[in-house]
Amino acid sequence: MIRRVALTKLKELARGFPVVAVIGPRQSGKTTLVQEAFNKHSYLSLEDLDVRDEAREDPRGFLKRQQGNFILDEVQHVPELFNYLQTYVDKEQRMGGVVLTGSQNFLLMERISQSLAGRVGLLPLLPFSWSELKNITDRDKPLNEVLFTGSYPPIFDRGVSPSDWYPRYVQTYIDRDARLIRNIGDLSSFQRFVKLCAGRIGQLVNFSSLATDCGIDTKTAQSWMSVLEASYIILLLRPHYKNFNKRLVKQPKLYFVDTGVACMLLGIEGADQLSTHYLRGGIFENWVILERLKKRFNAGLNSNLFFWRDNTGHEIDLLEEKSQNLHAWEIKAGETFQSDWMKGLKWFQKVADPIPQLTLVYGGNRSTTRKGVPIRSWRKLD
């Protein structure tokens, strides 16, 4: 079993909060993590229909019948429980006594903010990070293979082929999770919408264009995009706008929570096909951004990630905001460093306030420094 970096933070949260909640995509390893961290807690899965019915029919009695500390897995299935958990944990007064997991971000966050504010330590868990994987996989694995394979635990724990696993994962998501969040009647159109999103990886979101290409109206496109974000299929990276006088873009950029899912939706059937794929640069950019996000989440921190673009075409691929400081990243998929890759970073350094830290990460193997800027290999991203 691959040890998760988030384990340390999860145990720390359990010492200071009566409820600990681990949220994230399906199959990201939430259940395995909480059972390892809290191996003396009893375990109940609300995927089990009998357990789910018992919790729905008598939520107060259901909680009373639990002896000692317990884990409730996939708690979004019984939102009624949140109305009773507050009273239960206030009475019990046990730190880390209740552990929750869930796969629907927006719905869970709404319930948590309404019912458990101040009582819950929240930890988002995404699929494996590169720092977790590189110790158990081939250190010389080519970049294209890393991008194509993605990082969902079943690929590594069970040795399942990405070509076998990802299509079934996405189909299960469309058939089950999507319909739990919204009443999506036309599943074939929704599936086409998801694939159209993959074709726009790394681009500004244009709902009008998506709606036209999919044959739906703009409001439906916006609603379906929120479904994908709520269920951890996509990530919408928001633009950074503070301390700048120039006119900046306001639309978010579209990425996926896992590059393996994105490759499958793009019809990429093997790592070798990535070499000449027109979206290889966007997929690599996606991978780098998600690695930075995983580093934040595994430490129990909220996202501090943005991008920056003005109306004249100047752009920073990734901007991290740390207190009053900025860290600007240029992301290039090429394997050979080129000096003109530095132009955007150097221009941004002149106009940004405060003066940012700069880093360029690329698809090559050698890390160095040029003109005071760290040039980092993707293998050393962590």
FIKOLNU-656369 format. One line per field, with one value per residue: residue in one letter; x, y, z of N, C-alpha, C in turn. Coordinates in steps of 0.001 Angstrom, whole numbers. Layout:
N
kegu A,...
n.X X,...
n.Y Y,...
n.Z Z,...
ca.X X,...
ca.Y Y,...
ca.Z Z,...
c.X X,...
c.Y Y,...
c.Z Z,...
! end
This chain:
382
kegu M,I,R,R,V,A,L,T,K,L,K,E,L,A,R,G,F,P,V,V,A,V,I,G,P,R,Q,S,G,K,T,T,L,V,Q,E,A,F,N,K,H,S,Y,L,S,L,E,D,L,D,V,R,D,E,A,R,E,D,P,R,G,F,L,K,R,Q,Q,G,N,F,I,L,D,E,V,Q,H,V,P,E,L,F,N,Y,L,Q,T,Y,V,D,K,E,Q,R,M,G,G,V,V,L,T,G,S,Q,N,F,L,L,M,E,R,I,S,Q,S,L,A,G,R,V,G,L,L,P,L,L,P,F,S,W,S,E,L,K,N,I,T,D,R,D,K,P,L,N,E,V,L,F,T,G,S,Y,P,P,I,F,D,R,G,V,S,P,S,D,W,Y,P,R,Y,V,Q,T,Y,I,D,R,D,A,R,L,I,R,N,I,G,D,L,S,S,F,Q,R,F,V,K,L,C,A,G,R,I,G,Q,L,V,N,F,S,S,L,A,T,D,C,G,I,D,T,K,T,A,Q,S,W,M,S,V,L,E,A,S,Y,I,I,L,L,L,R,P,H,Y,K,N,F,N,K,R,L,V,K,Q,P,K,L,Y,F,V,D,T,G,V,A,C,M,L,L,G,I,E,G,A,D,Q,L,S,T,H,Y,L,R,G,G,I,F,E,N,W,V,I,L,E,R,L,K,K,R,F,N,A,G,L,N,S,N,L,F,F,W,R,D,N,T,G,H,E,I,D,L,L,E,E,K,S,Q,N,L,H,A,W,E,I,K,A,G,E,T,F,Q,S,D,W,M,K,G,L,K,W,F,Q,K,V,A,D,P,I,P,Q,L,T,L,V,Y,G,G,N,R,S,T,T,R,K,G,V,P,I,R,S,W,R,K,L,D
n.X 839,524,1824,91,718,-979,-1717,-458,-1366,-4088,-4342,-3489,-5550,-7603,-6995,-7817,-10444,-13870,-15137,-13913,-13502,-13002,-12775,-13246,-12553,-14308,-12777,-10304,-8912,-9909,-11353,-9504,-7487,-8726,-9377,-6880,-5790,-7556,-7906,-9184,-11700,-15168,-16709,-18838,-20534,-22246,-22854,-23872,-27023,-28773,-27694,-27849,-30635,-31403,-30135,-31446,-34149,-34236,-32395,-31480,-31657,-29986,-27430,-27241,-27033,-24469,-21481,-18952,-16169,-16529,-16593,-18140,-18766,-18926,-20868,-22531,-24753,-26742,-27894,-29512,-28410,-26623,-28046,-28339,-25864,-24476,-25655,-25101,-22209,-21622,-22630,-21167,-18446,-15886,-12740,-12063,-13863,-15857,-15662,-15863,-16438,-16661,-17902,-18827,-18294,-19547,-22136,-21527,-19968,-21822,-23611,-21854,-21005,-23385,-24230,-22063,-20169,-17094,-16705,-15558,-12741,-11434,-10322,-9276,-8799,-6989,-6216,-3158,-124,2804,5050,4293,4056,6492,8265,7521,7265,8717,11515,12567,10517,8951,7772,5423,4174,3611,1747,-294,-997,-2032,-3139,-4801,-5556,-6443,-5156,-2561,-2618,-4025,-2982,-4292,-4913,-4686,-6207,-8242,-9393,-10118,-12251,-14424,-14569,-15312,-17776,-19263,-19320,-20879,-23283,-24064,-23100,-23346,-26075,-26991,-26398,-27510,-30542,-30064,-31260,-30634,-28274,-26450,-25889,-24711,-22444,-21135,-20654,-18791,-16599,-16112,-15231,-12764,-11393,-10822,-8877,-6829,-7639,-9418,-12654,-15448,-18632,-20658,-19579,-19139,-21774,-22973,-21483,-22236,-24931,-26753,-28315,-26886,-27240,-27630,-25126,-23560,-24637,-24015,-21258,-20802,-21606,-19587,-17412,-18214,-18142,-15528,-14333,-13403,-11205,-11539,-9552,-9073,-8728,-6102,-6213,-5466,-3913,-3270,-3395,-4032,-6336,-7816,-8436,-11493,-12603,-12466,-9880,-9845,-9260,-8457,-9018,-7490,-4995,-5096,-7826,-8482,-6970,-8223,-10790,-10127,-9651,-7181,-5202,-2850,388,2286,930,711,2956,2733,378,-1971,-2740,-833,838,-1045,-2011,271,664,-1671,-1058,1122,-67,-2011,-353,802,-1484,-2213,-93,-690,-3257,-2637,-1248,-3192,-4059,-5826,-6597,-4321,-3990,-3767,-4203,-2773,-3640,-3571,-5380,-3845,-2470,-364,693,667,1205,735,37,963,-263,1037,490,1427,3007,4045,4292,5385,4852,6113,5168,6305,6136,8163,11247,13748,15419,14611,15658,13827,11597,11643,10698,8036,7950,9982,8944,6630,7748,8577,6222,4642,3371,3609,7153,7546,8457,10120,9705,10508,9128,9700,9537,11886,14827,16830,17684,18361,19722,18909,19770,19159,16766,15137,15239,13305,13176,10450,10521,11509,9609,8325
n.Y -1199,2222,4826,7671,11131,12879,11661,12360,15002,14518,13016,14955,16860,15394,15520,17988,18554,17590,16342,14929,15396,13896,14733,14299,13065,10139,6993,8022,7248,7753,6140,4101,5660,6823,4524,3492,5535,5651,3074,1854,2795,2085,1064,2306,2124,4281,3673,1209,-74,-922,169,2837,3238,2822,4996,7130,6778,6953,9080,10216,8097,6324,7479,7399,4694,4034,2818,4226,5581,6332,5755,7282,6507,7981,10046,11851,10641,10599,13287,14178,13456,15405,17335,16297,15586,17734,18155,15660,15468,17632,16798,14437,15216,14296,14358,13865,11814,11305,10456,11462,10756,11889,12485,14648,17835,20537,20038,18799,20782,22806,21651,21173,23774,24811,23143,22122,24030,25157,22826,20862,19373,19759,17936,17857,15242,14264,12176,10109,11908,13014,12865,10877,8711,8351,6933,4319,3567,3223,5170,6262,6492,7550,10904,11094,8674,8946,11050,9869,7626,8718,9190,7764,5657,2823,2087,1627,167,-2132,-2851,-2343,-1756,1524,1953,152,856,3665,4304,2903,4058,6728,6255,5117,7311,9127,7730,7495,9461,12016,12246,12279,14798,16655,16636,15126,14597,13889,11862,11160,13563,14886,13313,13875,16556,16438,15347,17395,19330,18238,18639,21275,21736,23590,26005,29180,29266,29103,29428,29841,28913,26202,25393,25735,23909,21558,21463,22483,24822,27891,28184,25564,24507,25911,24902,22168,22319,23093,20774,18985,20160,20015,17316,16625,16140,18074,20950,24331,26929,29994,33457,35688,38884,40955,44048,45046,47292,47001,45863,42800,39330,37625,35129,31730,29155,25934,22773,19304,17043,14819,13670,11250,10687,12817,12167,9787,10740,12270,10401,9217,6428,5302,5888,6606,8017,10548,12010,13403,14708,17376,18614,18116,19938,21361,19278,18582,20987,20936,18725,19699,21864,20522,18977,20917,21760,19420,19274,21421,20639,18199,19100,20194,22688,25403,25996,28090,28911,30434,31826,34231,36740,39339,41722,42059,39848,38974,36500,34401,31135,29827,31060,31424,32466,33577,34640,37909,37545,36546,33779,33016,30845,29438,27115,24565,22072,21055,19200,20260,23029,26396,29686,31744,31040,32334,34899,35720,35421,37229,39641,39805,40030,42646,44167,43258,43560,42637,42126,39117,35693,33557,30687,28212,25365,22386,19859,18399,16649,17810,19968,23385,26744,29854,33109,33857,32555,29665,26683,24058,20557,18428,16096,16827,18291,18198
n.Z 0,-812,1007,2128,1837,3104,5457,7880,8365,8568,10944,12701,12494,13650,16285,17065,16311,16663,14539,11577,8158,5079,1812,-1724,-5096,-6314,-5742,-5071,-2890,-355,1516,2131,3291,5621,7036,7571,9130,11276,12623,14722,14824,14297,11191,8703,5689,3614,1083,1154,863,2878,5226,4501,4271,6932,8181,6962,7674,10462,11624,14075,15902,14590,14886,17685,18128,17462,18729,20500,18636,15102,11520,8776,5611,2374,2859,1637,636,2525,3384,5421,7822,8649,10009,12486,13411,14556,17123,18191,18265,19878,22276,22801,22782,21896,20518,17132,16976,15111,11793,8488,5027,1628,-1742,-3179,-3657,-3561,-2476,-45,1220,1559,3399,5547,6220,7101,9215,10709,11292,12521,13884,12418,10897,7820,5015,1803,-557,-3243,-6151,-6211,-5636,-7465,-5822,-4079,-5771,-7126,-5609,-5766,-8336,-11628,-11752,-14025,-15759,-18737,-19466,-21042,-20483,-17766,-17857,-19373,-17843,-15512,-12082,-10374,-7594,-8044,-10438,-9701,-7285,-7958,-10331,-12741,-16182,-17577,-19891,-19592,-17147,-16932,-18868,-17740,-15249,-15848,-17125,-15044,-13335,-14885,-15096,-12408,-10341,-11568,-12018,-9449,-8551,-10371,-12237,-14910,-17924,-20608,-21134,-23104,-24407,-22273,-21900,-24295,-23845,-21743,-23080,-24906,-23160,-22437,-24794,-24597,-22770,-20603,-21643,-21748,-20288,-22306,-22344,-24189,-26623,-25954,-25470,-28002,-29593,-28383,-28679,-26837,-24497,-23145,-20350,-19552,-20168,-18303,-15935,-16178,-16170,-13543,-12276,-13051,-11779,-9105,-8618,-8803,-11319,-13069,-12805,-12212,-12844,-11420,-12444,-11394,-9934,-8270,-7321,-9838,-12559,-15183,-17722,-17151,-17959,-17138,-17171,-16009,-16333,-17847,-16495,-15795,-13050,-13158,-15348,-16655,-16937,-18638,-20931,-21726,-22404,-24567,-26434,-26551,-26757,-25974,-24456,-26328,-28283,-27324,-27958,-30377,-30093,-30322,-27978,-26084,-24698,-23157,-21556,-20099,-18734,-17213,-15562,-14024,-12634,-11121,-9514,-7885,-6562,-5176,-3381,-1703,-679,608,2755,4249,3472,1869,-1616,-3328,-5860,-9043,-12361,-14633,-16899,-19279,-21380,-23587,-24221,-22632,-20341,-17433,-16580,-14134,-10964,-7728,-4658,-1749,1307,1226,-934,-4254,-6487,-9531,-12265,-15192,-17623,-19590,-22037,-23584,-24090,-24270,-23069,-23893,-24454,-24966,-23592,-21227,-21456,-20803,-17994,-17183,-18109,-16536,-14029,-14017,-13938,-11868,-8528,-5280,-6212,-7887,-7018,-9298,-11388,-13764,-15134,-16904,-19561,-19598,-18286,-16769,-14169,-13588,-13422,-14856,-15569,-12970,-12535,-11425,-13271,-13592,-13708,-14591,-13168,-10744,-9525,-7053
ca.X 0,1282,1525,-361,1316,-2023,-1999,24,-2280,-5387,-4263,-3390,-6897,-8424,-6695,-8358,-11832,-14689,-15462,-12937,-14119,-12107,-13588,-12457,-13187,-14433,-11601,-9047,-8243,-10427,-11691,-8250,-6778,-9354,-9297,-5516,-5572,-8452,-8179,-10000,-13067,-16056,-16832,-20151,-20568,-23583,-23101,-24670,-28417,-29396,-27193,-28386,-32057,-31471,-29747,-32471,-35433,-34122,-31027,-31093,-31439,-28834,-26232,-27202,-26677,-23032,-20731,-17603,-15819,-16963,-16392,-19277,-18209,-19819,-21960,-23424,-25967,-27767,-27661,-30291,-27582,-25912,-28889,-28262,-24471,-24058,-26090,-24406,-20802,-21585,-22900,-20112,-17216,-14701,-12004,-11845,-14779,-16648,-14894,-16744,-15876,-17682,-17405,-19472,-17746,-20467,-23205,-20971,-19541,-23027,-24091,-20868,-21026,-24646,-24468,-20882,-19189,-16254,-16603,-15032,-11472,-11705,-9129,-9506,-7844,-6978,-5415,-1761,786,4055,5957,3871,4206,7829,9022,7100,7210,9990,11954,12898,9322,8838,6725,4167,3545,3078,546,-1337,-1405,-2766,-2667,-5823,-4997,-6627,-4186,-1307,-2870,-4548,-2297,-5249,-4487,-5458,-7159,-9377,-10016,-10694,-13579,-15435,-14683,-16088,-19149,-19912,-19569,-21989,-24504,-24463,-22843,-23869,-27525,-27273,-26244,-28491,-31407,-29600,-32085,-29973,-26925,-25556,-25430,-23803,-21181,-20494,-20200,-17567,-15521,-15811,-14423,-11398,-10778,-10523,-8003,-5881,-8184,-10447,-13980,-16380,-19869,-21415,-18987,-19426,-23200,-23224,-20882,-22913,-26345,-27544,-28292,-25774,-27527,-27378,-23668,-23068,-25080,-23246,-19885,-20795,-21688,-18249,-16540,-18673,-17821,-14074,-13865,-12625,-10760,-11599,-8511,-9550,-7687,-5639,-6472,-5111,-2761,-2954,-4237,-4395,-7562,-7488,-9533,-12270,-13038,-11518,-9316,-10383,-8335,-9058,-8408,-6522,-4660,-5522,-9216,-8471,-6464,-9257,-11858,-9594,-9466,-5777,-5227,-1535,1298,3020,125,851,4126,2334,-987,-2011,-2997,167,1268,-2100,-2080,1407,326,-2674,-380,1919,-977,-2620,663,912,-2698,-2118,845,-1452,-4306,-2047,-801,-4366,-4190,-6721,-5929,-3855,-3528,-4458,-3401,-2818,-3595,-4176,-6074,-2885,-1884,622,83,1428,459,341,438,676,-310,1397,408,1539,4013,3598,5225,4941,5368,5954,5115,6597,6211,9340,12311,14982,15192,14795,15780,12667,10581,11769,10216,6824,8280,10752,8015,5751,8546,8667,4934,3935,3590,5063,7991,7295,9431,9911,10161,10090,9164,9603,9462,13207,15302,17910,17333,19469,19295,19254,19491,18572,15477,15248,14655,13090,12653,9183,10798,11865,8576,7968
ca.Y 0,3465,5712,8974,12281,13543,10926,13128,16123,13989,12689,16225,17439,14599,15911,19311,18705,16400,15706,15065,15047,13745,14832,14170,12252,8696,6159,8733,6630,8297,5066,3473,6597,6972,3261,3374,6542,5416,1639,1381,3278,1218,1560,2164,2707,4679,3063,31,391,-1178,1196,4118,3315,2968,6367,8055,6597,7354,9585,10404,6775,5747,7999,6910,3274,3846,2654,4773,6356,5643,6340,7236,6616,8522,10587,12689,9893,10850,14650,14420,13204,16604,18079,15663,15408,18833,17847,14444,15702,18557,16010,13448,15946,13484,14826,12834,10693,11058,10661,11432,10899,12227,12668,15754,18980,21630,19605,18573,22037,23528,21022,21373,25176,25080,22319,21720,25119,25206,21509,19878,19570,19336,17581,17339,14220,13990,10973,10146,12939,12472,12551,9594,7647,8138,5990,2928,3329,3367,6563,6722,6400,8739,11856,10749,7563,9502,11814,8957,6720,9409,8898,7153,4504,1470,1808,1193,-838,-3362,-3138,-2280,-927,2763,1815,-620,1422,5008,4345,2422,5070,7859,5821,4997,8679,9712,7000,7579,10692,13198,12323,12595,16237,17329,15755,15190,13677,13442,11461,11146,14948,15195,12638,14659,17793,16130,15191,18726,19997,17708,19277,22669,21709,24696,27173,29941,28678,29853,28656,29974,27999,24841,25120,25604,22665,20412,21508,22806,26263,28341,27901,24141,24347,26401,23952,20933,22593,23078,19363,18409,20703,19525,15903,16469,15726,19190,22048,25646,27789,31370,34453,36561,40255,41948,44952,45306,48316,46624,45101,41384,38429,37241,33738,30726,28201,24593,21650,18095,16623,13771,13662,9977,10889,13708,11417,8857,11507,12754,9272,8781,5025,4872,6997,7005,8961,11896,12693,14292,15213,18842,19115,17625,21043,21625,18154,18730,22137,20397,17868,20534,22624,19611,18590,22010,21738,18276,19637,22257,19861,17192,19802,20757,24091,25695,26355,29470,28867,31255,32178,35683,37101,40635,41754,42206,38533,38548,35450,33554,29882,29503,32080,31045,33621,33183,35865,39042,37217,35845,32844,32863,29656,29202,25665,24201,20619,20668,18526,21039,24406,27460,30938,32621,30660,33210,36255,36022,35574,38454,40768,39854,40490,44106,44841,42723,44165,42710,41420,37693,34627,32987,29322,27600,23904,21919,18418,17791,15936,18512,21199,24327,28124,30770,34513,33929,31873,28204,25905,22823,19399,17911,15015,17444,19287,18167
ca.Z 0,-902,2140,1677,2509,3898,6686,9034,8596,8978,12373,13423,12541,14562,17668,17378,15891,16942,13264,10502,6879,3933,606,-2939,-6126,-6107,-6016,-4821,-1744,902,2460,2563,4162,6944,7761,8075,10180,12416,12497,15840,14616,13528,9816,8075,4345,3180,-224,1487,861,4179,6149,4040,4640,8391,8523,6482,8368,11869,11762,15480,16467,13912,15541,19065,18160,17211,19966,20398,17441,13888,10193,7854,4268,1338,3670,840,315,3549,3881,6633,9013,9091,10940,13805,13815,15427,18487,18635,18614,21009,23483,23039,23123,21642,19353,16128,17193,13905,10562,7326,3687,646,-3105,-3879,-2954,-3302,-1594,1290,1820,1984,4624,6604,6642,7788,10402,11478,11288,13707,14512,11475,10220,6450,4251,449,-980,-4673,-6447,-5813,-6138,-8017,-4711,-3525,-6761,-7688,-4783,-6001,-9767,-12335,-11687,-15371,-16595,-19599,-19120,-21717,-19766,-16520,-18200,-19849,-16762,-14460,-10723,-9511,-6872,-8585,-11498,-9073,-6256,-8556,-11581,-13845,-17305,-17719,-20996,-19092,-15958,-17055,-19496,-16802,-14194,-16361,-17363,-13735,-12875,-15637,-14785,-11002,-9600,-12248,-11831,-8050,-8345,-11225,-13003,-16288,-18685,-21833,-20729,-24265,-24598,-21172,-22191,-25351,-23197,-20991,-24061,-25434,-22137,-22553,-25953,-24269,-21598,-20557,-22320,-21048,-20442,-23142,-22235,-25434,-27589,-25509,-25665,-29442,-30080,-27782,-29021,-25648,-24240,-22302,-18942,-19324,-20165,-17019,-14915,-16312,-15736,-12076,-11891,-13220,-10736,-7802,-8460,-8923,-12629,-13600,-11951,-12839,-12275,-11511,-12724,-10319,-10386,-7256,-7464,-11240,-13150,-16541,-17899,-17098,-18289,-15963,-17253,-15493,-17290,-17632,-16349,-15230,-11788,-13457,-16770,-17226,-17352,-19798,-22090,-22164,-23044,-25842,-27336,-26567,-26360,-25516,-24148,-27524,-29057,-26764,-28529,-31471,-29869,-30311,-26626,-25131,-23847,-22183,-20619,-19190,-17878,-16291,-14588,-13122,-11771,-10141,-8539,-6911,-5755,-4263,-2317,-767,-17,1499,3959,4908,3077,770,-2866,-3500,-7237,-10027,-13527,-14875,-18320,-19582,-22671,-24690,-24487,-21637,-19524,-16517,-16532,-12766,-9995,-6348,-3752,-395,2093,304,-1942,-5455,-7120,-10911,-12916,-16623,-17788,-20974,-22176,-24355,-23347,-24392,-22639,-24873,-23709,-25126,-22623,-20052,-21737,-20046,-16580,-16986,-18285,-15376,-12899,-14085,-13720,-10705,-7214,-5090,-7176,-7636,-7212,-10625,-11655,-15018,-15096,-18286,-19734,-19659,-17096,-16082,-13468,-13562,-13187,-15936,-15257,-11630,-12480,-11375,-14350,-12855,-14408,-14067,-12197,-9459,-9220,-5633
c.X 877,866,1185,277,309,-2284,-1600,-937,-3634,-5394,-4169,-4761,-7771,-8141,-7338,-9804,-12621,-15071,-14316,-13606,-13058,-12975,-12691,-13162,-13380,-13125,-10272,-8310,-8745,-10671,-10439,-7516,-7406,-9308,-7885,-5293,-6360,-8873,-8960,-11433,-13896,-16332,-18224,-20116,-22011,-23816,-23952,-26128,-29100,-28971,-27779,-29852,-32217,-31154,-30800,-33749,-35381,-32718,-30578,-30792,-30223,-27538,-26108,-26719,-25190,-22284,-19313,-17407,-16193,-16661,-17691,-18752,-19288,-21087,-22911,-24729,-27097,-27544,-28443,-29457,-26925,-26726,-28782,-26830,-24012,-24409,-25321,-22978,-20679,-21811,-21735,-18775,-15959,-14005,-11754,-12781,-15590,-15793,-15828,-15922,-17007,-17081,-18047,-19188,-18800,-21541,-22697,-20604,-20732,-23540,-23141,-20916,-22295,-24725,-23254,-19801,-18426,-16035,-15884,-13687,-11575,-10403,-9541,-8409,-8023,-6204,-3942,-1016,2031,5020,5583,4179,5656,8677,8644,7026,8590,10393,12270,11700,9189,7654,5398,3431,2939,1768,-602,-1876,-2265,-2314,-3736,-5299,-5243,-5641,-2922,-1529,-3279,-3833,-3221,-4701,-5317,-6521,-8391,-10137,-10740,-12036,-14692,-15640,-15570,-17533,-19919,-20246,-20795,-23309,-24993,-24314,-23458,-25362,-27918,-27235,-27284,-29325,-31055,-30346,-31365,-28521,-25955,-25030,-24457,-22438,-20419,-19939,-18887,-16383,-15139,-14971,-12972,-10670,-10416,-9600,-6965,-6381,-9159,-11806,-14861,-17676,-20689,-20906,-19271,-20876,-23527,-22704,-21610,-24402,-27253,-27525,-27197,-26007,-27285,-25879,-23077,-23428,-24256,-21793,-19792,-20897,-20306,-17291,-16920,-18256,-16360,-13651,-12984,-12183,-10873,-10591,-8898,-8406,-7342,-5745,-5988,-3896,-2333,-3939,-4713,-5711,-7216,-8691,-10213,-12705,-12005,-10946,-9708,-9270,-9099,-8310,-7389,-6266,-5025,-6956,-9267,-8013,-7520,-10362,-11432,-9371,-8034,-5697,-3877,-628,2023,2260,252,1966,3732,946,-981,-2249,-1957,628,243,-2214,-927,1171,-673,-1991,392,1011,-1609,-1607,840,-315,-2671,-1177,140,-2453,-3727,-1506,-1963,-4608,-5179,-5926,-5530,-3392,-4416,-3650,-3554,-2739,-4233,-4749,-5137,-2150,-780,-36,1117,597,-81,894,1,760,-65,1505,445,2528,3408,4709,4679,5637,5104,6070,5278,6805,7457,10437,13626,14693,15490,14731,14554,11496,10556,11074,9005,7099,9004,9872,7136,6488,8626,7362,4231,4318,2876,5822,7900,8554,9109,10425,9655,10219,8931,9707,10788,13627,16317,17399,18569,18917,19764,18810,18746,17247,15701,14538,14519,12559,11350,9404,11102,10800,8239,9083
c.Y 1253,4394,7105,10089,12922,12864,11720,14263,15639,13650,13951,16884,16709,14922,17237,19531,17445,15636,15964,14602,15005,13739,14741,13286,10808,8012,6893,8197,7107,7202,4402,4370,6656,5661,3005,4316,6225,3947,1061,1917,2177,1885,1268,2849,3022,4372,1804,469,165,-128,2557,4284,3518,4405,7366,7985,7089,7886,9757,9063,6088,6200,7494,5475,3020,3824,3175,5551,5595,6472,6188,7528,7060,9111,11467,11974,10159,12238,14965,14256,14464,17407,17544,15512,16502,18536,16659,14750,16693,17818,15089,14083,15077,13989,13662,11654,10325,11409,10474,11407,11226,12600,13832,17053,20014,21230,19411,19879,22850,22963,21274,22800,25503,24380,22091,22792,25143,23864,20489,20306,18949,19077,17080,16343,13957,12696,11184,11337,12266,12094,11234,8445,7336,7188,4534,2600,3536,4842,7137,6659,7672,9614,11477,9616,8027,10251,10895,8086,7417,8940,8318,5865,3130,1100,1186,85,-2180,-3748,-3153,-1377,351,2665,1012,129,2743,5053,3908,3411,6220,7450,5677,6369,9267,9048,7245,8985,11912,13356,12554,14099,17023,16272,15884,14136,13079,13100,11438,12550,15345,14556,13387,15961,17570,16000,16525,19523,19527,18350,20729,22782,22838,25968,27918,29317,29627,29055,28717,28993,26536,24463,24897,24274,21430,20362,21722,24320,26599,28034,26428,23872,24797,25440,22676,21134,22561,21647,18715,18903,20143,18098,15606,15817,16820,20124,23332,26547,29239,32334,35267,38010,41326,42772,45171,46318,47943,45853,43616,40547,37972,35776,32816,29896,26787,23547,20460,17696,15513,13729,12332,10046,11745,12973,10463,9588,12056,11630,8807,7385,4493,6063,7500,8028,10398,12696,13723,14894,16733,19424,18641,18733,21369,20533,18231,19893,21708,19600,18693,21268,21725,19131,19670,22037,20585,18576,20487,21408,18856,17795,20450,22210,24248,26029,27827,29677,29691,31219,33676,35924,38470,40614,41979,40894,38107,37556,34765,32292,29571,30555,31613,32284,33125,34425,37048,38773,36434,34933,32545,31680,29729,27700,25328,22689,20151,20070,19289,22488,25388,28804,31829,32205,31617,34555,36635,36257,36890,39688,40928,40370,42011,44805,44401,43467,43291,41933,39923,36841,33975,31553,28895,26091,23391,20394,17715,17203,16706,19799,22095,25705,28977,32182,34661,33220,30363,27569,24489,21718,18952,16808,15565,18438,19339,18736
c.Z 0,231,1631,2510,3464,5241,7925,9376,9081,10467,13226,13559,13556,16025,18050,17006,16232,15680,12290,9213,5792,2682,-621,-3937,-5684,-6491,-5804,-3601,-398,1941,3009,3557,5548,7724,8278,9256,11447,12432,13671,15777,13943,12177,9265,6722,3962,1707,-38,1658,2201,5201,5783,4452,6142,8800,8094,7315,9809,12140,13209,16129,15865,14580,16973,19155,17893,18541,19771,19115,16177,12641,9404,6454,3270,1954,2866,480,1310,4134,5150,7899,9548,10097,12362,14301,14768,16879,19046,19083,19763,22321,23808,23417,22978,20393,18391,16241,15963,12696,9378,6047,2721,-692,-3851,-3128,-2581,-2296,-172,1973,2299,3297,5795,7128,7418,9142,11293,11511,12610,14380,13637,10914,8838,5700,2868,79,-2470,-4925,-6121,-6422,-6700,-6902,-4052,-4482,-7115,-6855,-5054,-7489,-10380,-12381,-13071,-16315,-17436,-19202,-19764,-21004,-18451,-16788,-18579,-18719,-15729,-13094,-9811,-8877,-7503,-9685,-10908,-8052,-6854,-9843,-12782,-14944,-17357,-18807,-20589,-18006,-16213,-17775,-18550,-15654,-14654,-16595,-16064,-13176,-13561,-15256,-13362,-10428,-10253,-11997,-10377,-7796,-9134,-11936,-14482,-17096,-19878,-21526,-21907,-24559,-23499,-21399,-23288,-24785,-22447,-21945,-24684,-24436,-22224,-23726,-25735,-23055,-21683,-21206,-21418,-21309,-21246,-23194,-23519,-26485,-27230,-25774,-27139,-29966,-29567,-28140,-27834,-25452,-23233,-20830,-18611,-19281,-18833,-15891,-14970,-15911,-14214,-11553,-11973,-12146,-9368,-7557,-8793,-10237,-13220,-12478,-12759,-12122,-12504,-11797,-11485,-10796,-9420,-7679,-8910,-11799,-14555,-16562,-18007,-17497,-17007,-15998,-16606,-16632,-16864,-17581,-15782,-13965,-12009,-14959,-17431,-17715,-18612,-21049,-22620,-22926,-24398,-26851,-27467,-25980,-25894,-25319,-25386,-28367,-28556,-27430,-29577,-31268,-29720,-28921,-25607,-24185,-22783,-21141,-19619,-18219,-16817,-15179,-13567,-12138,-10716,-9115,-7473,-5992,-4751,-3097,-1259,33,973,2789,4705,4581,1929,-488,-2849,-4943,-8168,-11326,-13730,-16385,-18502,-20996,-23849,-24979,-23549,-20677,-18641,-16306,-15146,-11830,-8614,-5471,-2335,455,1128,-815,-3102,-5970,-8509,-11567,-14421,-16834,-19267,-21073,-22920,-23491,-23373,-24049,-23765,-24147,-23838,-24233,-21427,-20229,-20895,-18573,-16319,-17160,-17048,-14155,-12857,-13693,-12442,-9436,-6181,-6168,-6893,-7663,-8554,-10684,-13026,-14879,-16515,-18359,-19866,-18328,-16262,-15447,-13391,-13192,-14354,-15554,-13935,-11479,-12421,-12573,-13821,-13768,-13776,-13029,-10816,-9000,-7739,-4766
! end
